[in-house]
Amino acid sequence: MIDLDPHQYAMQKQSMVKCVIKARKMHETKHLLKLDIQAAFSSINWEYLEYALKLAAVPLNIIQYIMSMLELRYSRATGQLKCGSGQGDCLSSLLFSLYINTVIQKLSETYDVIAYCDDILLGLDTDQSDELALNSADAEFRNIGLTLKQAKCQSTRKGHKINFMGVEFEPQLGTSKAIIDTSISEKAKKVMENLKRLHQNKVNNHVILKFIQYILVPKANWGAFIDLSDSKSKYEILDQQIAEYVKELFGVECTTQRIYEFLYNPHDAQGLQLLMPGQAFDTQQLVMSCPNDVDQGFEQYHNKRKEFIDNATKKFEANLTIQADRAQEYSNTLVLQ
């Protein structure tokens, strides 16, 4: 197992939630400085990466496999590649996190650091200079063959609004916008537009439902884990928009509320068991009740979520039993007649 610096969250469980919670806490007392690495993944030096893999005690046969994979990469535009890695997959994220591990360790000796692969945020005290921090970080990155785009690095102290992990942090200490206001609603609408086009092109309804389950709802629901409690009504509105969209998309003749219940009810209650953020908002907020131990917060959330599924299933089964009894009574009445 590769041992990364704890300030590098990319390969940790609940990584995005941890990053946002820590960033909010950091912004209460510190100015934020977001670093921008020039062509980060494309500039990885293979020789140094191999050294970093050996330093991490990765088995030699795995190192050889990784290096062979990288060395065989080819671009139609530039021909045989001499550096860099892929991007957007788990292995590339791990390799990049390992590649910059020593830099994260060095920066964390002086500053508060939050890193998610190449998304890096520094927390600076009032007496710590932005320029000095940028120059120090740039020097560390240059040691491993990377450079900062200093003109694109952003600082709340200089009046910049910093977008980190989907959250927009304001220049004033301790202020940030809700994720549902800055990105979630817009992304959900784009997914719904794309799914509508697929449906118009006669894509199978079962496939569309899978897209709703694995793309649309996850685009909307993760923010409820970390947005503040006053955002609940906005997530409830988003829930209704998704239910109305599903009703319109499939031309179902029933109430929007019935569609809504179908979306969030458990599988054993004939539902899709989707985590609808408005309906499950209070349960998801349990994560925020343990800001210093997000894993414990998620454990409380999972326990509460399981309790909801179990209770909803029992209620459905009880209703089925009542309906079966009534059907039997009606049948007996017919026999007597």
SVG drawing of the C-alpha trace seen along z (x, -y; Angstrom):
<svg xmlns="http://www.w3.org/2000/svg" viewBox="-75 -42 90 62">
<polyline fill="none" stroke="black" stroke-width="0.4" points="0.0,0.0 1.4,-3.4 1.6,-5.8 0.7,-9.3 0.9,-12.5 -2.3,-12.9 -2.8,-16.3 -3.3,-14.6 -7.0,-13.5 -7.4,-12.2 -7.1,-8.5 -8.9,-8.8 -12.5,-7.7 -15.1,-10.5 -12.3,-12.6 -14.4,-15.5 -16.4,-15.9 -13.3,-16.0 -11.7,-18.6 -14.7,-20.9 -15.2,-20.6 -11.4,-21.2 -11.4,-24.1 -14.3,-25.8 -12.7,-25.4 -9.4,-26.7 -11.1,-29.8 -12.5,-30.8 -9.1,-32.1 -6.8,-32.0 -6.6,-33.5 -6.8,-30.9 -4.3,-30.6 -5.1,-28.2 -2.2,-26.8 -2.3,-26.2 0.2,-23.7 1.0,-24.2 0.0,-21.1 0.2,-19.1 -0.4,-15.5 1.2,-16.0 4.5,-17.2 5.3,-14.3 8.9,-13.3 9.1,-9.5 12.5,-9.2 11.4,-10.9 8.1,-9.0 10.1,-5.7 12.2,-7.0 9.1,-7.9 7.6,-4.5 10.8,-2.8 10.8,-5.1 7.3,-4.0 8.4,-0.4 6.2,0.5 7.1,4.1 9.6,4.0 7.3,5.9 4.5,3.4 6.9,0.5 8.0,2.1 4.4,2.6 3.5,-1.1 6.6,-2.5 6.0,-0.3 2.4,-1.5 3.6,-5.1 6.4,-4.7 4.1,-3.2 1.8,-6.2 1.5,-7.9 -0.1,-11.1 -1.1,-11.5 -0.2,-15.2 3.2,-14.9 4.2,-11.3 5.9,-9.2 5.4,-10.8 8.5,-11.4 6.7,-12.5 3.3,-12.7 0.6,-10.3 -3.1,-9.9 -5.8,-11.8 -9.2,-11.0 -8.6,-7.5 -7.8,-6.1 -4.2,-4.9 -3.3,-8.3 -4.6,-10.1 -2.6,-7.8 0.6,-8.2 0.3,-12.0 -0.5,-12.1 2.7,-10.0 4.7,-12.2 4.0,-15.4 4.0,-13.7 7.4,-15.3 6.2,-18.7 3.0,-18.4 5.0,-17.3 7.4,-20.2 4.6,-22.8 2.7,-21.4 5.7,-22.3 4.9,-26.0 1.3,-26.2 -2.1,-24.5 -2.4,-22.4 -5.4,-20.6 -4.6,-18.7 -6.8,-16.7 -4.4,-15.5 -3.4,-18.7 -6.1,-20.9 -4.0,-22.4 -5.2,-24.9 -2.9,-26.7 -4.1,-28.4 -2.0,-31.5 -2.0,-33.4 -2.2,-37.2 1.6,-37.6 2.4,-35.1 3.0,-36.6 1.2,-35.3 4.2,-36.1 6.6,-34.2 4.2,-31.2 4.0,-31.2 7.7,-31.4 8.3,-28.7 5.8,-26.4 7.1,-27.1 10.6,-26.2 9.5,-22.9 7.5,-22.0 10.5,-22.9 12.6,-20.4 10.4,-17.6 10.0,-19.1 6.7,-21.0 6.0,-24.7 3.2,-26.9 1.2,-29.3 1.6,-32.1 -0.7,-34.4 -3.5,-31.9 -3.0,-31.2 -5.8,-32.8 -5.8,-34.5 -8.8,-35.5 -6.6,-38.2 -6.4,-39.8 -10.1,-39.7 -10.4,-36.5 -13.3,-34.2 -11.8,-30.7 -13.6,-27.7 -12.4,-24.6 -14.1,-21.2 -17.3,-22.9 -17.5,-25.4 -16.9,-29.1 -15.0,-30.7 -15.4,-34.5 -12.6,-36.9 -14.1,-37.6 -12.9,-35.1 -15.4,-32.4 -17.7,-33.0 -18.6,-30.6 -21.5,-29.9 -23.7,-26.8 -22.8,-24.2 -26.3,-24.0 -26.1,-27.7 -22.8,-27.5 -22.8,-24.2 -25.2,-21.4 -28.4,-22.8 -26.8,-23.8 -25.1,-20.4 -28.3,-18.5 -30.2,-20.6 -27.5,-19.8 -27.7,-16.0 -31.6,-16.2 -31.2,-17.9 -28.8,-15.3 -31.0,-12.4 -34.0,-14.0 -32.1,-14.0 -31.2,-10.3 -34.9,-9.5 -35.9,-11.3 -33.4,-9.2 -35.2,-6.0 -32.7,-4.9 -34.2,-2.1 -36.1,-3.4 -34.2,-1.0 -31.0,-2.5 -32.4,-6.0 -33.3,-5.0 -29.8,-3.7 -28.4,-7.1 -30.8,-8.8 -29.7,-6.4 -25.9,-6.6 -25.4,-10.1 -28.3,-12.5 -29.1,-11.9 -25.4,-11.6 -24.7,-14.9 -27.3,-16.4 -27.2,-14.6 -23.5,-14.9 -23.8,-18.5 -26.4,-17.8 -23.6,-16.2 -21.7,-19.5 -24.1,-22.4 -25.4,-24.3 -28.8,-23.5 -30.5,-26.6 -30.0,-25.0 -32.6,-22.2 -35.5,-23.9 -33.4,-24.3 -32.6,-20.6 -36.3,-19.8 -37.1,-21.9 -34.4,-20.1 -36.0,-16.8 -39.4,-17.9 -37.7,-19.1 -36.2,-15.6 -39.5,-13.9 -41.4,-16.2 -38.7,-15.5 -39.0,-11.7 -42.8,-12.0 -42.6,-14.1 -39.8,-12.0 -41.8,-8.8 -45.3,-10.2 -46.5,-8.5 -50.1,-9.1 -49.8,-9.6 -49.0,-12.4 -45.5,-13.9 -45.5,-12.8 -46.0,-9.2 -43.0,-9.4 -41.0,-11.0 -41.8,-8.1 -40.9,-5.6 -37.4,-7.3 -36.6,-7.2 -38.4,-4.2 -36.3,-1.0 -35.9,1.7 -38.0,4.1 -40.8,1.5 -40.8,1.4 -38.7,-1.8 -35.3,-2.8 -33.8,-3.5 -32.1,-6.7 -30.6,-9.1 -32.8,-12.1 -31.0,-15.0 -34.2,-16.9 -35.8,-13.8 -32.6,-12.6 -31.1,-16.0 -31.3,-15.7 -29.8,-12.3 -26.9,-13.4 -26.3,-16.4 -25.2,-13.9 -21.8,-14.0 -21.4,-17.6 -22.1,-16.8 -18.6,-15.3 -16.4,-17.8 -13.2,-16.5 -14.0,-12.8 -15.8,-12.6 -15.6,-8.8 -17.6,-8.7 -20.1,-11.1 -20.5,-8.8 -21.0,-5.9 -23.9,-7.7 -25.3,-8.6 -25.1,-4.9 -26.8,-3.7 -29.6,-6.2 -30.0,-5.5 -30.3,-1.7 -32.9,-2.5 -35.0,-4.4 -34.7,-1.6 -35.7,1.0 -38.7,-1.0 -39.9,-1.8 -39.7,1.8 -41.6,3.0 -44.3,0.4 -44.6,1.5 -44.8,5.2 -47.4,4.4 -49.5,2.6 -49.2,5.6 -50.5,7.8 -53.5,5.6 -54.3,5.6 -54.0,9.4 -56.3,9.7 -58.9,7.5 -58.6,9.4 -59.2,12.6 -62.2,11.1 -63.7,10.0 -63.1,13.4 -64.8,15.1 -67.8,12.8 -68.1,13.7 -68.1,17.4 -70.8,16.9 -73.0,15.1"/>
</svg>
